């Protein structure tokens, strides 16, 4: 049976969008994920997005504390069902280990400012490659737990839903930065 994945931060504020042109202009490289913070900047909890398994946990000089998770049979917003990898970067704390089974109610860690980061946030990448969950197009060369890979990422709005009902009460806000496009806010309700 297919599962719908939900946002990793319940009160999400988007600070940088997926493959955003302005991001590339400002920082000089492509952004293969999305950057999130908590709307009030008071709850840094990062939750699992559904039923999955942790495949990698560790350090990367560029991405800081990293978690990689694989989620099976995910219902995309376009009707397709795919297995997906989600990579979580810049964590301040990690509460899981490789091999752990997780649900949407699992606290994965706290987002932070580790690695080559410019402030507290959670960078996530959603990838259709589940054979090599720790391979990312974000890197030009291997860095700790992460390996340089090719781009098979998708926009998180295709894979994540907003669960506005109890107990999650999720919502999404725009930070207003020019690195966020209206397409980065087009999440469907759970």
C-alpha positions in Angstrom: 0.0 0.0 0.0 1.3 3.5 -0.9 2.2 6.0 1.8 2.1 9.8 1.7 5.2 11.4 3.1 4.8 14.6 5.2 7.0 17.6 5.9 9.9 17.0 8.4 9.2 20.2 10.3 5.6 20.8 11.4 5.5 24.6 11.1 7.8 24.9 8.1 9.3 28.2 6.8 11.1 27.8 3.4 14.3 29.8 3.1 15.8 28.4 -0.2 14.0 26.5 -2.9 14.7 23.6 -5.2 17.1 24.4 -8.0 16.4 28.1 -7.5 18.1 30.4 -10.1 18.7 33.2 -7.6 20.4 30.7 -5.2 22.8 29.8 -7.9 23.5 33.5 -8.6 24.1 34.2 -4.9 26.1 31.2 -3.9 27.6 30.0 -7.2 26.2 26.5 -7.3 23.0 24.5 -7.9 20.7 23.8 -4.9 19.4 20.3 -5.2 17.2 20.5 -2.1 15.1 22.8 -0.1 16.1 24.7 3.1 13.6 24.8 6.0 13.4 26.3 9.4 10.6 26.5 12.0 8.2 29.4 11.5 8.8 30.7 15.0 12.4 29.5 15.2 11.5 27.9 18.5 11.2 24.2 17.7 14.1 22.7 15.8 12.7 19.1 15.8 13.1 17.2 12.6 10.6 14.4 12.2 10.4 11.3 10.0 8.2 11.8 7.0 6.7 8.3 7.0 7.6 4.7 7.4 11.2 4.2 6.4 14.6 3.0 7.4 17.8 5.0 8.3 20.6 3.9 5.9 23.4 6.4 6.8 24.2 8.7 9.7 27.4 10.6 9.9 29.5 13.7 9.2 30.3 15.6 6.0 32.5 18.7 6.0 30.1 20.5 3.7 26.8 19.2 5.0 27.6 18.7 8.7 25.6 16.1 10.6 23.7 14.0 8.0 21.0 11.4 8.0 19.9 9.4 5.0 16.6 7.5 5.0 14.8 5.4 2.5 11.0 5.4 2.3 9.2 2.7 0.2 6.0 2.9 -1.8 5.6 6.7 -1.7 2.6 8.3 -3.3 3.7 11.3 -5.4 1.4 14.2 -6.0 1.3 13.3 -9.7 -0.1 9.8 -8.9 3.1 7.8 -9.4 4.3 5.5 -6.6 8.1 5.4 -6.0 10.7 4.4 -3.4 12.5 7.6 -2.3 15.6 8.6 -0.4 15.5 11.7 1.8 18.9 13.2 2.9 18.8 15.6 5.9 21.8 18.0 6.3 23.2 20.5 8.9 21.7 18.7 12.0 22.6 20.0 15.4 21.7 16.7 17.0 20.9 13.2 15.7 18.7 10.8 17.6 18.7 7.8 15.2 21.3 5.4 13.9 21.7 3.4 10.7 19.3 0.5 10.6 16.6 2.2 12.7 13.0 1.9 11.4 11.2 5.2 11.6 7.7 6.6 11.2 6.3 10.1 10.9 6.3 10.2 14.7 10.1 9.5 15.0 12.3 12.4 16.2 15.3 12.2 13.8 17.1 15.1 15.4 17.4 18.9 15.6 18.2 21.1 12.7 21.3 23.3 13.1 24.2 25.1 11.6 26.8 22.3 11.1 29.1 21.9 8.1 29.3 24.7 5.5 26.1 26.4 6.6 25.1 30.0 6.9 22.7 29.7 9.8 20.4 27.3 11.5 18.3 25.4 9.0 17.5 21.9 7.6 18.5 21.1 4.0 16.7 18.1 2.6 17.1 16.4 -0.8 14.5 13.9 -2.1 16.0 11.4 -4.5 14.6 8.6 -6.6 17.9 6.7 -6.2 17.4 4.3 -3.3 20.3 2.0 -4.3 22.9 4.7 -3.3 21.1 6.8 -0.7 24.2 8.7 0.4 25.1 9.8 -3.1 24.2 13.5 -3.8 24.6 15.8 -6.8 25.2 18.6 -4.2 28.8 17.6 -3.9 31.7 17.9 -6.4 33.7 15.4 -4.4 33.2 12.9 -1.6 32.8 14.3 1.8 32.6 12.0 4.8 29.4 10.0 4.8 28.2 11.6 1.6 29.5 10.7 -1.9 29.4 12.7 -5.1 26.6 11.5 -7.3 24.5 12.4 -10.3 21.2 14.2 -10.2 18.1 12.1 -9.7 16.5 14.4 -7.2 12.9 15.6 -7.4 11.2 18.7 -6.1 10.0 18.1 -2.6 6.5 19.4 -3.6 6.1 16.2 -5.7 6.8 14.0 -2.7 5.8 15.7 0.5 2.3 16.6 1.8 1.2 19.0 4.5 -0.7 17.2 7.3 -2.7 20.0 8.8 -4.7 17.7 11.2 -3.8 16.3 14.7 -1.3 15.6 16.0 1.0 17.3 13.4 -0.9 20.5 12.6 1.5 21.3 9.7 1.7 24.5 7.7 4.1 26.2 5.3 5.2 29.8 5.1 7.4 31.7 2.7 10.5 33.4 4.2 10.2 36.1 1.5 13.8 35.5 0.3 14.4 35.7 -3.4 15.7 32.2 -3.2 12.2 30.9 -2.8 9.8 30.7 -5.8 6.0 30.2 -5.6 6.5 26.7 -7.0 8.4 25.8 -3.7 5.2 26.4 -1.8 2.8 24.2 -3.8 2.4 21.4 -1.3 -0.8 19.4 -1.4 -2.7 18.6 1.7 -2.4 15.1 3.2 
